[in-house]
Amino acid sequence: MYVPHAFQDDDLEDLTTFMRDHAFAMVVSSVDGGAPVATHVPVAVAREGGTIVLRGHFAKANPHWRRLEAGETLVVFTGPHAYVSPRHYDARESVPTWNYRAVHAYGHARITERDGTLDGLHALIDEHEADDRAPWDGLSERYREGMLGGVVGFEIVVERLEGAAKLSQNKRLREQERIADALLGSDDHAARATGCEMHRRLDSDVDRD
């Protein structure tokens, strides 16, 4: 991923939190220079020491899983994003841009056996229904095994992680604050979320100073 230095995000804890918060990811595979294949799936993100492990599953009917182990896999996590008007800049001759956050995780996937697939399912359930597992636990063993038979689990140990937080860091502080405030006042949910992220970063920088 092309990331100018000003927008690089290398904080492992911050990147892990971001991936968990935006866990509906895009899994991308390409084999022998062929056309890339992408599938959108929820992914469980685990931090094991300094290592990040991603777990998820495909529908067995989806042929993508057959290509997973043939080469490197890219998992893309995307977050809030918003159009930024040049009217917020000090200089008259300015062009519009787009602010966003994204993380690219690379690694070699492996297909999991039944117990590994079940662990991945449990991780997703614990992440999204930690307060009430009754809907899952209440399933009959026969139904649960039937559902397991219809999916293919995977696990990826992340070998390379790239984070981009393009949030107008290349602009003057007063410009960043104007942009963040304008986005917070937008009717668009994604724009407001981007404004919140900008303010969080600005407040964090002030705290560090």
C-alpha positions as CSV (number, residue, x, y, z in Angstrom):
1,M,0.0,0.0,0.0
2,Y,1.3,3.4,-0.9
3,V,1.5,5.5,2.3
4,P,3.4,8.8,2.4
5,H,5.5,9.2,5.5
6,A,3.2,11.8,7.1
7,F,0.3,9.3,7.0
8,Q,2.1,6.1,8.2
9,D,0.5,4.4,11.2
10,D,3.0,2.0,12.8
11,D,1.6,1.7,16.4
12,L,0.8,-2.1,16.7
13,E,-1.7,-1.6,19.5
14,D,-3.5,1.1,17.6
15,L,-3.6,-1.0,14.5
16,T,-4.9,-4.0,16.3
17,T,-7.7,-2.0,17.9
18,F,-8.6,-0.5,14.5
19,M,-8.8,-4.0,12.9
20,R,-11.0,-5.2,15.8
21,D,-13.3,-2.2,15.4
22,H,-13.5,-2.7,11.6
23,A,-13.4,-6.5,11.5
24,F,-15.6,-6.9,8.4
25,A,-12.6,-7.2,6.1
26,M,-11.8,-8.0,2.5
27,V,-9.6,-11.1,1.9
28,V,-7.7,-11.0,-1.4
29,S,-5.8,-13.8,-3.1
30,S,-4.0,-14.2,-6.4
31,V,-2.4,-17.3,-7.8
32,D,0.4,-17.5,-10.3
33,G,-0.2,-14.0,-11.6
34,G,-3.9,-14.7,-12.3
35,A,-6.8,-12.3,-11.6
36,P,-7.1,-11.5,-7.9
37,V,-10.1,-12.9,-6.0
38,A,-11.7,-11.1,-3.1
39,T,-14.2,-12.1,-0.5
40,H,-15.8,-9.9,2.2
41,V,-15.9,-11.8,5.6
42,P,-15.9,-11.0,9.3
43,V,-12.5,-11.7,10.8
44,A,-11.5,-12.4,14.5
45,V,-8.3,-10.5,15.4
46,A,-6.1,-11.9,18.1
47,R,-2.9,-10.4,19.6
48,E,-0.5,-13.1,20.8
49,G,2.5,-11.3,22.1
50,G,3.9,-9.3,19.2
51,T,2.1,-11.5,16.7
52,I,-1.4,-10.9,15.2
53,V,-3.5,-13.8,14.1
54,L,-6.6,-13.5,11.9
55,R,-9.3,-16.2,11.9
56,G,-12.4,-16.5,9.8
57,H,-14.3,-18.7,7.4
58,F,-15.7,-19.0,3.9
59,A,-18.8,-20.7,2.7
60,K,-17.7,-24.0,1.4
61,A,-19.5,-23.2,-1.9
62,N,-17.2,-20.2,-2.4
63,P,-14.2,-21.4,-4.5
64,H,-12.0,-18.7,-3.1
65,W,-10.9,-20.9,-0.2
66,R,-9.3,-23.4,-2.6
67,R,-6.8,-20.7,-3.6
68,L,-5.9,-19.5,-0.1
69,E,-2.9,-21.7,0.6
70,A,-1.3,-21.2,-2.9
71,G,0.3,-17.8,-2.1
72,E,0.4,-14.7,0.0
73,T,-3.0,-13.4,1.3
74,L,-3.9,-9.8,1.8
75,V,-6.6,-8.8,4.3
76,V,-7.9,-5.2,4.0
77,F,-9.5,-3.4,6.9
78,T,-11.1,0.0,6.1
79,G,-12.5,2.5,8.5
80,P,-14.2,6.0,8.3
81,H,-13.5,8.2,5.3
82,A,-14.7,11.5,4.1
83,Y,-14.3,14.1,1.3
84,V,-12.3,17.2,2.3
85,S,-13.2,20.4,0.6
86,P,-10.4,22.9,-0.3
87,R,-12.5,25.7,1.3
88,H,-11.1,24.6,4.7
89,Y,-7.5,25.4,3.7
90,D,-5.6,28.7,4.1
91,A,-4.3,28.7,0.6
92,R,-6.7,29.7,-2.2
93,E,-5.1,27.5,-4.7
94,S,-5.8,24.1,-3.1
95,V,-7.5,21.0,-4.4
96,P,-10.0,18.6,-2.6
97,T,-8.8,15.4,-1.1
98,W,-10.1,12.4,0.9
99,N,-9.3,11.5,4.5
100,Y,-9.4,7.9,5.6
101,R,-7.9,5.1,7.7
102,A,-7.0,1.6,6.4
103,V,-4.9,-1.3,7.4
104,H,-3.4,-4.0,5.1
105,A,-2.4,-7.3,6.7
106,Y,-0.3,-9.8,4.8
107,G,0.4,-13.4,5.5
108,H,0.2,-17.0,4.3
109,A,-3.2,-18.6,5.1
110,R,-3.8,-22.1,6.2
111,I,-7.1,-24.0,6.1
112,T,-8.1,-25.2,9.6
113,E,-9.5,-28.5,10.6
114,R,-12.9,-28.7,12.4
115,D,-11.6,-27.7,15.9
116,G,-9.7,-24.7,14.5
117,T,-12.7,-23.6,12.5
118,L,-14.9,-23.9,15.6
119,D,-12.3,-21.8,17.5
120,G,-12.6,-19.1,14.9
121,L,-16.4,-19.2,15.1
122,H,-16.3,-18.9,18.9
123,A,-13.9,-16.0,18.6
124,L,-16.3,-14.1,16.4
125,I,-19.3,-14.9,18.7
126,D,-17.3,-13.9,21.8
127,E,-16.4,-10.6,20.0
128,H,-20.0,-9.7,19.0
129,E,-22.2,-11.5,21.5
130,A,-20.0,-11.8,24.6
131,D,-23.0,-11.0,26.9
132,D,-25.3,-13.7,25.5
133,R,-24.1,-16.8,23.8
134,A,-27.5,-18.5,24.2
135,P,-28.4,-18.3,20.5
136,W,-25.3,-20.3,19.6
137,D,-25.2,-22.6,22.7
138,G,-28.8,-23.4,22.3
139,L,-28.4,-25.0,18.9
140,S,-28.7,-28.7,18.6
141,E,-25.5,-30.7,18.0
142,R,-26.9,-32.0,14.8
143,Y,-27.7,-28.5,13.5
144,R,-24.3,-27.1,14.7
145,E,-22.4,-29.8,12.9
146,G,-24.4,-29.3,9.8
147,M,-23.5,-25.6,9.8
148,L,-19.8,-26.4,10.4
149,G,-19.9,-28.7,7.4
150,G,-20.9,-25.8,5.2
151,V,-18.0,-23.6,6.0
152,V,-14.2,-23.7,5.6
153,G,-12.1,-22.0,8.3
154,F,-8.8,-20.3,7.8
155,E,-6.0,-18.8,10.0
156,I,-3.5,-16.2,9.0
157,V,-0.4,-15.3,11.1
158,V,0.3,-11.7,10.0
159,E,3.8,-11.4,8.6
160,R,3.5,-7.7,7.5
161,L,1.3,-4.9,8.6
162,E,0.7,-1.6,6.9
163,G,-1.4,1.2,8.4
164,A,-2.5,4.4,6.7
165,A,-4.1,7.3,8.7
166,K,-4.6,10.1,6.2
167,L,-6.1,12.8,8.4
168,S,-4.7,16.1,7.1
169,Q,-1.5,15.8,9.2
170,N,0.3,17.6,6.3
171,K,-1.7,20.7,7.0
172,R,-1.4,23.5,9.6
173,L,-2.9,22.8,13.0
174,R,-5.7,25.4,12.5
175,E,-6.5,23.9,9.2
176,Q,-6.7,20.4,10.7
177,E,-9.0,21.7,13.4
178,R,-11.3,23.4,10.9
179,I,-11.5,20.3,8.8
180,A,-12.3,18.1,11.8
181,D,-15.0,20.5,13.1
182,A,-16.6,20.6,9.6
183,L,-16.7,16.9,9.3
184,L,-18.2,16.6,12.8
185,G,-21.0,18.9,11.7
186,S,-21.8,16.8,8.6
187,D,-25.0,14.9,8.1
188,D,-23.0,11.9,6.9
189,H,-22.1,9.3,9.5
190,A,-18.8,8.4,7.9
191,A,-17.7,12.0,7.7
192,R,-18.6,12.5,11.4
193,A,-16.6,9.4,12.3
194,T,-13.7,10.8,10.4
195,G,-13.9,14.1,12.2
196,C,-14.0,12.2,15.6
197,E,-10.8,10.3,14.5
198,M,-9.1,13.5,13.6
199,H,-10.0,15.1,16.9
200,R,-8.7,12.0,18.8
201,R,-5.4,12.2,17.0
202,L,-5.1,16.0,17.6
203,D,-5.9,15.5,21.3
204,S,-3.4,12.7,21.5
205,D,-0.7,14.9,20.0
206,V,-1.5,17.7,22.5
207,D,-1.3,15.2,25.4
208,R,2.1,14.0,24.2
209,D,3.4,17.6,24.1
